[in-house]
């Protein structure tokens, strides 16, 4: 996996984990602790899958260079 893509995915997962932890601890005191942990883990994994789908696998510059190379070769 591309290192740049992996960095974006990890950053988004950490951000979701921290924000969901803060929200659950400050706003939702009535939720049991084991449910909070399951919610945080689920939200973190879902954000990682979602970010993996959103961020492109190839760098945009690489895509453009491949496309222009085909035009130069007459394809």
Secondary structure as GFF3:
##gff-version 3
##sequence-region A 1 75
A	DSSP	alpha_helix	3	27	.	.	.	ID=ss1
A	DSSP	alpha_helix	33	54	.	.	.	ID=ss2
A	DSSP	alpha_helix	60	72	.	.	.	ID=ss3
###
